[in-house]
């Protein structure tokens, strides 16, 4: 502002700004300086404000996405922690016990939110932009005070000394702003490369873990029917609570894999030799990483 007030200062009827604004000093004219030099000063100041404006706009975007991703990660992590407890409060049935697997889903989704935040640099980018904005703002305020100081001293200074002092002041500001932007960009590049390396390491670790134990979170069941001689053609079928079916003949063993841990209902269906239907139901427990053997008795 040309009136010399601090930009963003709130009067009695003004709404305060969400963020602190930079100090804007009145531009002191220097009649002793050529008009081209004063125009150069205005261009340099605009350059600094342009850089501050870019960081201000983009740090607001980064802050919004960083907060959203982090809050979502916290919420999903909380769900992952409380889901097993809630499942224990439900009836001890296979249909409800399978809901416990949602804890793993919520945990993965929460970790994904954190990974996206790190990969795209939402939170870290916001912090970098805040730091760069404050640094450029500090340099711009120093430039304005330096210009005001030269305006007071210029009447007593030789012309060449005045021009040299002004150009040194403006050049130093431009160099400092460019150095700040360059440093922020280099920090982003180093951060991005680091996140890529971490991401590749995690993916390799996950691939190794999956190859070593692809079914560690699941169980399996073997089903056998004793007394199958009493069945027509010795044929039988077992329907699991998950909807899977196992068919067999005689004393052969049927197998079903990738079953979630917990209680599992089984129903044996067959025809007796005299043509009467045989239906027998039972319940067994499936344990992760183990194979359960269940034997039906037919008399």
C-alpha positions as CSV (number, residue, x, y, z in Angstrom):
1,X,0.0,0.0,0.0
2,X,1.1,3.6,-0.7
3,X,-0.2,4.8,2.7
4,X,2.5,3.0,4.7
5,X,0.2,0.8,6.7
6,X,1.0,-2.8,7.4
7,X,-0.9,-5.0,4.9
8,X,-3.4,-7.2,6.6
9,X,-3.6,-5.2,9.8
10,X,-7.2,-5.4,11.1
11,X,-9.0,-2.3,12.2
12,X,-12.2,-2.2,14.3
13,X,-14.4,-3.1,11.3
14,X,-11.9,-5.3,9.4
15,X,-11.9,-9.0,9.5
16,X,-8.4,-10.3,10.4
17,X,-6.5,-12.2,7.8
18,X,-6.0,-16.0,8.2
19,X,-2.3,-15.6,7.8
20,X,0.2,-12.9,8.7
21,X,0.9,-10.6,5.8
22,X,4.1,-8.9,4.8
23,X,5.0,-5.3,5.7
24,X,4.4,-2.9,2.9
25,X,6.3,0.4,3.3
26,X,5.4,3.6,1.4
27,X,7.7,4.1,-1.6
28,X,9.9,7.1,-0.9
29,X,10.6,9.0,-4.1
30,X,14.2,9.8,-4.9
31,X,14.2,12.8,-7.2
32,X,18.0,12.5,-7.4
33,X,17.7,9.1,-9.1
34,X,16.8,8.6,-12.8
35,X,13.2,7.5,-13.5
36,X,14.6,4.3,-15.0
37,X,16.2,3.4,-11.7
38,X,13.0,4.0,-9.7
39,X,11.1,1.9,-12.3
40,X,13.7,-0.8,-11.9
41,X,13.0,-0.8,-8.1
42,X,9.3,-1.3,-8.7
43,X,10.0,-4.2,-11.1
44,X,12.2,-5.9,-8.5
45,X,9.6,-5.4,-5.8
46,X,6.9,-6.9,-8.1
47,X,9.3,-9.8,-8.7
48,X,9.5,-10.5,-5.0
49,X,5.7,-10.2,-4.5
50,X,5.1,-12.5,-7.5
51,X,7.2,-15.2,-5.8
52,X,5.5,-14.7,-2.5
53,X,2.1,-14.9,-4.3
54,X,3.0,-18.2,-5.9
55,X,4.1,-19.7,-2.7
56,X,1.0,-18.4,-0.8
57,X,-1.4,-19.9,-3.3
58,X,0.3,-23.3,-3.5
59,X,1.0,-23.7,0.2
60,X,-2.8,-23.3,0.8
61,X,-3.5,-26.1,-1.7
62,X,-0.8,-28.3,-0.1
63,X,-2.0,-27.6,3.4
64,X,-5.6,-28.6,2.5
65,X,-4.6,-31.9,0.9
66,X,-2.1,-32.7,3.6
67,X,-4.7,-32.2,6.3
68,X,-7.3,-34.3,4.5
69,X,-4.9,-37.2,3.8
70,X,-3.5,-37.2,7.4
71,X,-7.0,-36.9,9.0
72,X,-8.3,-39.7,6.8
73,X,-5.2,-41.8,7.7
74,X,-5.9,-41.3,11.4
75,X,-9.6,-42.2,11.0
76,X,-8.8,-45.4,9.1
77,X,-6.1,-46.4,11.5
78,X,-8.6,-46.0,14.4
79,X,-11.1,-48.1,12.5
80,X,-8.5,-50.8,12.0
81,X,-7.8,-50.8,15.7
82,X,-11.5,-50.9,16.8
83,X,-12.8,-53.4,14.2
84,X,-11.5,-56.6,15.9
85,X,-13.0,-55.4,19.2
86,X,-16.4,-54.8,17.6
87,X,-16.3,-58.2,15.9
88,X,-15.8,-59.9,19.3
89,X,-19.0,-58.3,20.5
90,X,-21.0,-59.8,17.6
91,X,-22.5,-63.3,17.7
92,X,-19.8,-66.0,17.2
93,X,-20.9,-66.9,13.7
94,X,-18.8,-67.3,10.5
95,X,-20.7,-64.5,8.7
96,X,-19.7,-62.0,11.5
97,X,-16.2,-63.3,12.1
98,X,-15.3,-62.6,8.5
99,X,-15.8,-58.9,9.3
100,X,-12.6,-59.0,11.3
101,X,-10.7,-59.0,8.0
102,X,-11.9,-55.4,7.5
103,X,-9.3,-54.3,10.1
104,X,-6.5,-55.2,7.6
105,X,-8.4,-53.3,4.8
106,X,-8.6,-50.2,6.9
107,X,-5.0,-50.4,8.0
108,X,-3.9,-50.7,4.4
109,X,-6.1,-47.8,3.3
110,X,-4.7,-45.7,6.2
111,X,-1.1,-46.5,5.2
112,X,-2.0,-45.7,1.6
113,X,-3.2,-42.2,2.6
114,X,0.2,-41.6,4.4
115,X,2.0,-42.9,1.3
116,X,0.1,-40.6,-1.0
117,X,0.9,-37.7,1.2
118,X,4.6,-38.5,1.2
119,X,4.7,-39.3,-2.5
120,X,3.0,-36.1,-3.6
121,X,4.6,-34.0,-0.9
122,X,1.3,-32.4,0.4
123,X,2.4,-31.9,4.0
124,X,6.1,-31.5,3.4
125,X,5.5,-29.2,0.4
126,X,3.3,-27.0,2.6
127,X,6.1,-26.7,5.1
128,X,8.7,-25.9,2.4
129,X,6.4,-23.3,0.9
130,X,5.8,-21.6,4.3
131,X,9.5,-21.4,4.9
132,X,10.3,-20.0,1.4
133,X,7.4,-17.5,1.7
134,X,8.7,-16.2,5.0
135,X,12.2,-16.0,3.8
136,X,11.3,-14.0,0.7
137,X,9.0,-11.8,2.7
138,X,11.9,-11.0,5.1
139,X,14.2,-10.2,2.2
140,X,11.5,-8.0,0.6
141,X,11.1,-6.0,3.9
142,X,14.8,-5.6,4.1
143,X,14.8,-4.3,0.5
144,X,12.1,-1.7,1.3
145,X,14.0,-0.5,4.3
146,X,17.2,-0.4,2.3
147,X,15.5,1.7,-0.4
148,X,14.1,4.1,2.3
149,X,17.6,4.4,3.8
150,X,19.1,5.3,0.4
151,X,16.3,7.8,-0.2
152,X,17.3,9.7,3.0
153,X,21.1,9.4,2.2
154,X,21.0,10.1,-1.5
155,X,21.0,13.9,-1.4
156,X,24.4,13.9,0.3
157,X,25.9,11.2,-2.0
158,X,27.7,11.6,-5.3
159,X,25.7,10.4,-8.3
160,X,27.8,7.4,-9.2
161,X,27.8,6.3,-5.6
162,X,24.0,6.6,-5.5
163,X,23.6,4.5,-8.6
164,X,26.0,1.9,-7.4
165,X,24.3,1.6,-4.0
166,X,20.9,1.2,-5.6
167,X,22.0,-1.4,-8.1
168,X,23.8,-3.4,-5.4
169,X,20.7,-3.3,-3.3
170,X,18.4,-4.5,-6.1
171,X,20.9,-7.1,-7.4
172,X,21.4,-8.6,-3.9
173,X,17.6,-9.0,-3.5
174,X,17.2,-10.7,-6.8
175,X,20.1,-13.1,-6.1
176,X,18.7,-13.9,-2.6
177,X,15.2,-14.6,-4.0
178,X,16.6,-16.8,-6.8
179,X,18.7,-18.7,-4.2
180,X,15.7,-19.3,-2.0
181,X,13.6,-20.6,-4.9
182,X,16.5,-22.8,-6.1
183,X,17.1,-24.2,-2.6
184,X,13.4,-25.0,-2.2
185,X,13.4,-26.8,-5.6
186,X,16.5,-28.8,-4.7
187,X,14.9,-29.8,-1.4
188,X,11.8,-31.0,-3.3
189,X,14.0,-33.0,-5.7
190,X,15.9,-34.7,-2.8
191,X,12.7,-35.4,-1.0
192,X,11.0,-36.9,-4.0
193,X,13.9,-39.2,-4.8
194,X,14.0,-40.3,-1.2
195,X,10.3,-41.2,-1.2
196,X,10.7,-43.1,-4.5
197,X,13.5,-45.1,-2.9
198,X,11.5,-45.9,0.2
199,X,8.5,-46.8,-2.0
200,X,10.6,-49.3,-4.0
201,X,12.0,-50.8,-0.9
202,X,8.5,-51.4,0.6
203,X,7.2,-52.9,-2.6
204,X,10.2,-55.3,-2.7
205,X,9.6,-56.2,0.9
206,X,5.9,-56.9,0.2
207,X,6.6,-59.0,-2.8
208,X,9.1,-61.0,-0.8
209,X,6.6,-61.5,2.0
210,X,3.8,-62.5,-0.3
211,X,6.0,-65.0,-2.0
212,X,7.2,-66.5,1.3
213,X,3.8,-66.8,2.9
214,X,1.0,-66.2,0.4
215,X,-1.7,-67.8,2.6
216,X,-0.6,-67.0,6.1
217,X,-3.8,-65.1,6.9
218,X,-6.0,-68.0,5.8
219,X,-6.7,-71.5,6.8
220,X,-7.8,-74.7,5.0
221,X,-10.0,-77.7,5.7
222,X,-10.0,-81.4,4.8
223,X,-13.3,-83.2,4.8
224,X,-13.6,-87.0,5.1
225,X,-16.8,-89.2,5.3
226,X,-16.6,-92.4,7.3
227,X,-19.3,-95.0,6.5
228,X,-19.6,-93.9,2.9
229,X,-20.5,-97.5,2.1
230,X,-24.0,-96.7,3.4
231,X,-24.4,-94.0,0.7
232,X,-25.7,-94.5,-2.8
233,X,-22.7,-94.9,-5.2
234,X,-20.6,-93.8,-2.1
235,X,-21.1,-90.2,-3.3
236,X,-21.3,-87.2,-1.0
237,X,-21.2,-83.4,-1.0
238,X,-20.3,-80.9,1.8
239,X,-21.5,-77.3,1.6
240,X,-19.4,-74.8,3.6
241,X,-20.8,-71.7,5.3
242,X,-18.8,-69.6,2.8
243,X,-20.8,-71.1,-0.1
244,X,-17.9,-73.4,-1.3
245,X,-18.8,-77.0,-2.0
246,X,-16.6,-80.1,-1.7
247,X,-17.6,-83.3,-3.5
248,X,-16.1,-86.8,-3.0
249,X,-16.7,-90.5,-3.2
250,X,-16.0,-93.2,-0.6
251,X,-13.3,-92.4,1.9
252,X,-11.6,-89.8,-0.3
253,X,-10.6,-86.5,1.3
254,X,-12.0,-83.2,-0.1
255,X,-10.1,-80.0,0.5
256,X,-11.1,-76.3,0.5
257,X,-8.5,-73.5,0.9
258,X,-8.3,-69.7,1.5
259,X,-10.8,-69.8,4.4
260,X,-10.9,-67.0,6.8
261,X,-10.2,-67.8,10.5
262,X,-13.1,-68.4,12.8
263,X,-16.1,-70.7,13.1
264,X,-17.2,-72.5,9.9
265,X,-20.4,-74.3,9.4
266,X,-20.5,-77.5,7.3
267,X,-23.5,-79.4,5.8
268,X,-23.1,-83.0,4.5
269,X,-25.6,-83.9,1.8
270,X,-26.0,-87.4,0.3
271,X,-28.5,-90.1,-0.5
272,X,-28.6,-93.3,1.5
273,X,-28.7,-96.6,-0.4
274,X,-32.5,-96.9,0.1
275,X,-32.9,-93.4,-1.5
276,X,-33.6,-91.4,1.6
277,X,-31.8,-88.0,1.7
278,X,-29.1,-87.5,4.3
279,X,-28.4,-84.1,5.7
280,X,-26.0,-83.5,8.6
281,X,-24.7,-80.2,9.9
282,X,-21.7,-79.5,12.0
283,X,-19.4,-76.7,13.0
284,X,-15.6,-76.5,13.1
285,X,-12.9,-73.9,13.8
286,X,-10.6,-72.6,11.1
287,X,-7.2,-71.3,12.2
288,X,-5.0,-69.0,10.1
289,X,-2.1,-70.9,8.6
290,X,-3.4,-74.3,9.6
291,X,-5.3,-77.2,7.9
292,X,-8.3,-78.5,9.9
293,X,-9.5,-82.1,9.4
294,X,-13.2,-82.7,9.9
295,X,-14.7,-86.2,9.7
296,X,-18.4,-87.0,9.2
297,X,-19.8,-90.2,10.5
298,X,-22.5,-92.0,8.5
299,X,-24.3,-95.0,10.1
